[in-house]
Amino acid sequence: MSQARVKELAIIGAGIAGVSAAIYAKRSGLEFDIFESKALGGQLLLMENIDNYAGIPAGTKGFELSEALSRNLSGLDIEPINQEILSIKIDKDLIWLKSQENNYTYKTLIIATGATFRRLDVPGESQLTGKGVSYCAVCDGFFFKGKTVAVIGGGNTAAEEALYLSDVAEKVFLVHRRDQLRALGYLQKEIFAKKNIEIIFGHVVEKVNGTTKVDSLILSNIKNGEKKPLSLQGVFIAIGITPATSLFSGLLDLDDSGFILTDEFLQTSSPLIWACGDCRKRPLKQLITAASEGAIASLSVYKHLRGHYISA
Ligand code: NAP
């Protein structure tokens, strides 16, 4: 195992926040590495249409934007290091990262590790994941052509998944625990206009049934506890996200859900570490805000290292 020399900055994560941080770091002349253990693009790869990003035509596919990010990086001669960072420590005013393959040392760190799907944690969910339980309509919707499925959740993701599935499946139930959706108005309008989407308000999933494949859900009415079965072949769980921050627990201040706490310049509780995108506690989890946070984090690191902002 070799010991790499000290560079100015490491970025962990190459979703839209991390790539944006890398673009700004490169153009600022910072010496840095960007690590991504999975596919470049992060959650973008799971999105169907991008309809609300200024300057990008509505209907652009998530994978198309992710390919554009890849071209951004190669155009700037930035090659992500495809390794998972397994541990991190701060010592002697330096950041020490360790992967399976190598040890690395940096002066600063930007965390852009994003988030993963939140699980329902009900019986049957784990056993039937990949056998009818899914967390991504764009990835798995195809398998439910002409079938009956349910989407669980009432937020933007649940609404988008239900709309996507309504063009593939014969029937889509949208199961939400309250009597009002949380999703944006324009999405709600589209949902209500779809003939093959039926909303079941006021219910939660108590159990996912099936032996080799999902065959039904047991729903529970939150007001009176009454149970009812719902026959279907697929269930798409869209109940929010969990930050990918377990690596930083004990090292940085996190909120109760594990999101990294930062100040307005995106600095964490460590003077050497910044965070951007869905891994940090923030009110507006949007692609465009994640991209802008990547830029802010990079410019904040630049100021920390050079003593002034790049435009000063
Ligand atoms: P979200 O906005 O947090 O919504 C999660 C939904 O799941 C809520 O309706 C919540 O119910 C429900 N829920 C949570 N835990 C549950 C449980 N244990 N059982 C049943 N239901 C449960 O999550 P999201 O929709 O994944 O979106 C994440 C972030 O990305 C949000 O900030 C969202 O705005 C953003 N996003 C934006 C777009 C867009 O702008 N086009 C698209 C996708 C995501 P309650 O409503 O009762 O809390």
Residues whose N, C-alpha, C, O or C-beta is under 5 A from the ligand:
A	BS01	NAP	G153 G154 G155 N156 T157 A158 R177 R178 R182 A238 I239 G240 I241 K285
